[in-house]
Amino acid sequence: MSGLAFTLSAEEPGDHLETFLQKTHSLRAEFQQILLDERNQPLEESKGVFFLQRPGKFRWDYHEPFSQTIVADGEHVWFYDPDLAQVTVKNQGLALGDTPALLLSGKRLPAENFSISNLPSDNHLAWVELRPRDKEAAFERLLLAFDDDGLRQMELHDSFGRTTRLVFSKLEINLSLDPSLFVFTPPPGADVIGGDSP
C-alpha cells in the first residue's frame, strides 16, 4: 500500500477526490458490493477484484456468487457473462456517461457535471457527495469515502431508493499493471451483442 497523503483535514469540497485524480495513476483492490433496498435491507452481495489504469481504463472481475467481467479499454466497454456465453460491447463514452466508473477513470474533477460537497467525517473516513447536474442521470447521488491511503468506499443512490455500496480492501496504488488486463477478446463461441463492436 502506498500512502498518498490524503489529509483528512481538507476543507474545500472535493479536495479528496481531486487528490485521488491527481495522484492515483493505477489501482488494484478487492471489493465487496452490496445492493440495498429502500429500507436499507440487503438484496444481493458480490465480491471481486477492481483494476484502474487512468486515464480511461478499468476492469471489474466479479468472482462471487457469479462470474462476470467488465473491461473498459479506453474506447469500448465490454460486459462478459460466462454463464450465458454472452458479450455486450458499447462505445465507452456512450455507455458510461456520468457514471462512477467514468468519474474515477477521468482526468480531472468533474465540477461542471456534479455539485460537489463534503460530508461529516465518519469512522475515520472523509466523505464527499456528488449530485449530478443532469436530472436525467442514472443516479441521484454518489458518496465517496477516503482515508489517508485513498478511496475506501463508494455508495450509489438511485431514484428508486436503492443503494449500491462498494467497500474496497487490500488497496494497492500506483503499481505497474499488465496492459493485457484492459484488453478484452470475446471467447470463441460467445454471442457478441452491440452494433458498435470493433
N, C-alpha and C positions, 0 to 999 in steps of 0.2 A: 504494500500500500504506500502511496506517495502523498504526503501532506502538501496541500497547495495553499495553506494559509487562508482558508475561508474564515475570516474573522466573524464571529457571531455578534459583534457589536456594530455591524454595518447599519446605517440609518436610512440611506436612500432606498426607495422601493426598487427592487430588482437587483440590488448590489450582488447578492449571492449568485443569482442566475447569470449576471454579466461576468462575474469572476469565473464561473463554470465555463461559459462560452469562450472566454479569452484564454484560459489556462488548460482546459481539458481537450487534448487533441485525439486521444483514444481512450477507450474504457472497456473493461470486461467486468461483469458482475453476475452473480447468481440472483435470481429473482423469485419471489412468491407473489402471485397475482390472485386477488380475491375479488369476486363480484358480489356486492351487497345490494339488497333490495331497498325500497323506500323506507323500510322500518329498521334498516341497518343490520338485517339478518343475512348471513352468507348464503349465496345461491350456488356458487361453484368456486373451486380453487384449482390453480395450476402452478407448475413450477418449471423453471428452465434456466437458460443462460442468455445474457444480453451482451452484444458486442456493438461498440460505436467507433466509427472512424470518421472524424469530422474533416472537411465538410461533406455532408450528403450521403454517408453510407452507414448502414446499421444492419444488425441481424438479431432476430429473436428465435431461439431454439427452445420450443416447448417440449418437455420430456414427460411430464405427468399432468393429468392422468392419460392424456393422449398426445401423440407426437404431431407436431406442426412446426413449420419453418416459415419465417417471413424474412426476406432479404431485400434490402434497398441497395442498388449498385450505383446510384447517382443519376440514373436515367429512368429506370423501371423499378417497380416493387413487385416481388414475386411472393405469392402465397401458395405454399405446398402442403397438401393434406395427404400423407401416405396411405391412410386407411381408405380414402376414396380414390387414390391414384390420380389426383386432380391438381393441376397447377393453374392459378389465376394470375395473370400479369397485367399491370396497369402502368400508365405513364406516371412517373413519380410525383411530379408537380400536381397533377390532377387527382391522384389517389390520396395524397396526404393533406393537401390544403393547409389548414391551420391546426393540424393535429400535433399532439405532444412529440411524436417521433420526429416530425419536421423541425419542431422547435429546438429539440436537443441537438439535432444534426446541423442546424443552421450556423451562419457565420456571425450573427450579431443579435443584440437584444431586440425583440420584435415589438417595440413600443408602438409602432404605427398600427399593429393588428390587435394589440391587447391593452387593456387597462391593468396596470401592474401595481400591487400594493404589498407591503409587508404585514404579516400577521404576528401576534404574540408568540414568542419562543415557547416551545413545549417539549419536555423530556429531552433537553439539551439539543433540540433541533430548531433551526431558524426556518420559518415557513414563509413562502412567497405565494401570493394568489394572483392568478392571471384570469381575466374575464375577456372573452373575445368581443371585439367591437362589432363584428358581423353578427347580426341577430339570427342569421341562418346557419351559424356554426353548429357542428355536431355535438358540442358540449357547452354547458353553461359556465363552468369554471374549472380551473386546473390549479391544484395545490402542489407545490414542490417543497420538499424539506431537505435542508442541508445541515451537515455538521462540519467540523474542521477539515475533514478529508474530502468533502464533496457531496454529491447527490445521494440521498438515502431513501427517500420515499416520493411517490407520486400518487395523487388522488385525482381522478377524473370524475366529475359530477355531470350527469346528463340531464336532459329535460324531463325524464320520466322519474326522477328522484333516485335513480340508481347510482352507485359509486363503484368505480373500479380502482382498487388500491394495489399499488405495486411497492413491495419492500425489497430493497437491494442489500445484498450481503457479499462478503468476500470481494470487495471492490478493489480493482487494480486500475491505476490511472497512468496514462501516457506510456504504455508498453508498446512494443512492436508487435503488431497483429499481422497474421498471414493474409495477404491480399486475396487469397482464394476464398476466405470467409465471406467476401462480399461479391462473389461471382456465383450465379445460380444457373445450372444447366438442367432442364427438365429430364427426369429419369426416363429411360426407354419404356414406352407403353403408356405413359401418363397422358391423360387428356389435358390439353392446354387451352385455356379459355381466356380470351382477351383480344379484341380487334387490333390493338396497337402493339401486339407482341413483336419483338425484334426478329 
